[in-house]
Amino acid sequence: MAAEASRSTGGSAGDSYIGSLISLTSKFEIRYEGVLYNINTEESSIGLRNVNPNLEFMVVIRFLLSEGRSIDQKDEYMEEKGGINKLLENSIVRSFGTEGRKKDGPQIPPSDKIYEYILFRGSDIKDLQVKSSPPPQNSPPMHDDPAIIQVD
């Protein structure tokens, strides 16, 4: 299921948010943060994913480009931001609990557990906020060919 869930269905406007850091609050008032990796309109689901630690360099490049800086500034940037661990804090999936939002019953505390990915049922999502957008993609121009159905 994870392999199927990792791709978006259709070409929805939400696809432009893939790779964005998302804050999601469930109907149960539990807040999660992670990188948006899936919007499945057929199954009405949204997936948040942890950035693979093996892609640390790509994470640094993502942040550099999002701030309009060059790759040559990598070491300086890492020093400014407090190292890769500080950057990766914004690229993991974790639960922040109810944070005082729950009106009835006990509050749910934040969890120290880091999840590889979480797939959410769309009907159980109360709020979704984009905290940071993905870096712009510099893809080569595609020829206008009606034979092409999808490009990855």
C-alpha positions in Angstrom: 0.0 0.0 0.0 2.9 2.4 0.7 4.1 2.1 -2.8 0.6 2.9 -4.2 0.1 5.7 -1.7 3.3 7.5 -2.7 1.8 8.8 -6.0 -0.9 11.3 -6.5 -4.0 10.5 -8.5 -4.9 12.8 -11.2 -3.4 16.2 -11.8 -5.1 18.2 -9.1 -4.1 21.7 -8.1 -3.0 20.3 -4.8 -0.2 18.4 -6.5 1.8 21.7 -6.5 2.0 21.4 -2.7 3.8 18.0 -2.9 7.1 18.5 -1.0 5.7 21.3 1.2 6.0 21.2 5.0 2.4 20.7 6.2 0.7 21.1 9.6 -2.4 18.9 9.8 -5.0 18.8 12.6 -7.3 15.8 12.8 -10.9 16.0 13.8 -9.7 14.5 17.1 -7.6 17.8 17.6 -4.3 16.0 17.3 -1.7 18.0 15.2 0.9 16.5 13.0 3.6 17.9 10.8 5.4 16.4 7.9 6.3 16.8 4.3 3.3 16.3 1.9 4.0 13.4 -0.4 0.5 12.2 -1.5 -2.9 13.6 -2.3 -5.2 10.8 -3.5 -8.6 12.2 -4.6 -10.0 8.7 -5.4 -9.4 7.4 -1.9 -9.8 10.8 -0.2 -6.5 10.6 1.6 -3.5 12.7 2.3 0.0 11.4 3.1 2.8 13.0 5.1 6.3 11.5 4.8 9.5 11.7 6.6 12.5 13.0 4.6 14.9 10.0 4.1 18.0 10.8 6.2 20.1 9.5 3.3 19.0 12.5 1.4 20.5 15.0 3.8 22.4 16.8 1.0 19.1 17.2 -1.0 17.5 18.7 2.1 20.2 21.3 2.4 19.9 22.1 -1.3 16.1 22.4 -0.9 16.5 25.0 1.9 19.2 26.8 0.0 17.2 27.1 -3.1 14.0 28.1 -1.2 16.0 31.1 0.1 17.4 32.0 -3.3 20.9 31.0 -2.3 23.5 29.2 -4.4 24.8 25.6 -3.7 28.3 27.1 -3.2 27.0 28.6 0.1 26.2 25.1 1.6 28.8 25.1 4.4 28.1 28.7 5.4 24.3 28.0 5.4 24.7 24.8 7.5 26.7 26.8 10.1 24.0 29.5 10.2 21.2 27.0 10.7 22.8 24.9 13.3 23.7 21.8 11.2 21.7 19.1 9.4 19.9 17.9 12.5 18.3 21.3 13.0 17.2 21.3 9.3 15.9 17.8 9.5 13.6 18.8 12.4 11.4 20.4 9.8 11.4 17.3 7.6 10.1 14.6 9.8 6.5 13.4 10.6 5.6 13.7 14.2 2.6 14.2 16.4 2.3 17.3 18.6 -0.7 16.0 20.5 -3.8 18.1 21.2 -1.9 21.2 22.5 -4.9 22.3 24.6 -7.4 22.2 21.7 -9.4 19.2 23.0 -12.4 20.4 24.9 -13.8 17.1 26.2 -11.7 14.4 27.9 -8.0 14.3 28.5 -5.4 16.1 26.4 -3.1 13.9 24.3 0.6 14.7 24.8 3.1 15.2 22.0 4.9 12.1 20.9 8.7 11.7 20.6 8.1 9.0 18.0 9.2 9.9 14.4 7.1 8.3 11.8 8.3 7.3 8.3 4.9 8.2 6.9 1.3 8.6 8.0 -1.6 8.3 5.6 -4.7 10.3 6.7 -8.4 9.8 5.8 -9.5 13.0 4.3 -12.9 13.1 6.1 -11.0 13.1 9.4 -8.9 16.1 8.7 -10.1 19.3 10.4 -7.3 21.7 9.3 -4.4 21.7 6.9 -1.8 24.5 6.7 1.2 24.9 4.4 4.1 25.9 6.6 6.7 26.1 3.8 6.5 25.5 0.1 8.7 23.1 -1.8 11.6 24.7 -3.8 10.8 25.6 -7.4 11.5 22.8 -9.8 13.8 23.7 -12.6 12.7 21.1 -15.1 13.5 21.4 -18.8 10.7 22.6 -21.0 8.5 19.7 -22.3 7.5 19.5 -25.9 3.8 19.9 -26.5 3.2 16.2 -27.4 -0.4 14.9 -27.2 1.0 11.4 -26.9 2.3 12.2 -23.4 0.0 11.2 -20.6 2.2 11.9 -17.6 5.8 13.1 -16.9 7.7 12.4 -13.7 
